[in-house]
């Protein structure tokens, strides 16, 4: 147990500069506070001084006491990171890894991406199980790295592209920190496109990078190219941490993240409703069975606005109201599946 604040600081302290220590440890410290595990801090957090054989052996043997490791400011480089990643291939207990300020470049990013892909495929489920977990908002029993801190390295666009590719397969990672990595417009675009296929990542840190526009992130969360693209947008990312100064784009992005915080299913319905409200003609182009229109109205009423509902009602054929007066109609399961698509 921790007897004082000073003892806590001593546990997290390293031989590097105080500024680097404070920067790299703060996210993991916040995570511990949220988890309420301060009483077992010495067991939960491990701060090795170097990459020694004893540590590698413990990781390879899936040591249950190694849950979160702070390995920041250790000058690992690409070679050290590659060695560390190989030792983690069979590890299922390590859930948080801090590799900030380690001079990691593209080669090191490739080894990290390989581990993420390996863990993703090792824990992959069939599509029915995945959709059931999403619909019921349940937690997967899969194990692997869920928090990865890669801030203050030299990933650049090529390194981020490797990480982005891994996110298409890895559905375990929940928090990713890529601050201070010289990520430009190309890297951000690739990352945003990959996140459309990811339903698990919730927190993304992108402060102090080189890109100038948030358009790729906005399109990732709400792609208005078609109804299919709206449905296939990212509905799980809840927090993106950026620099100040993006003004209008930042406000639009935050509005979409707020929608995502409603939950994946509700976020998808809300975005579909917003898309249809922008041009109600899109709804009638879908050629949905007329008997489904009352169900569609219900979705618009819950997720859209009264103006949108009124706009649909004005264009409904009179036969639908006649059917409702007669006591409604029976819809088969296939018809309801068409509505659930919305």
Secondary structure, DSSP 4 states (H G I P E B T S, - for coil): ---SHHHHHHHH--SS-HHHHHHHHHHHHHHHHHHT-GGGHHHHEE--SS--HHHHHHHHTT-TT-SEEE-TTS--HHHHHHHHHHHTTT--S--EEE--SS---HHHHHHHHHHHHHHHHHT---HHHHHHHHHHTPPP---S--EEE--SS--HHHHHHHHHHHHTT-----EEE--SS---HHHHHHHHHHHTT-SS--EEE--S-S----HHHHHHH---S-HHHHHTS-----EEE--S--HHHHHHHHHHHHHHTT-HHHHHHHHHHHHHHH-THHHHTT---GGGHHHHHHHHHHHS-HHHHHHHHHTS-HHHHHHHHTT-----HHHHHHHHH-
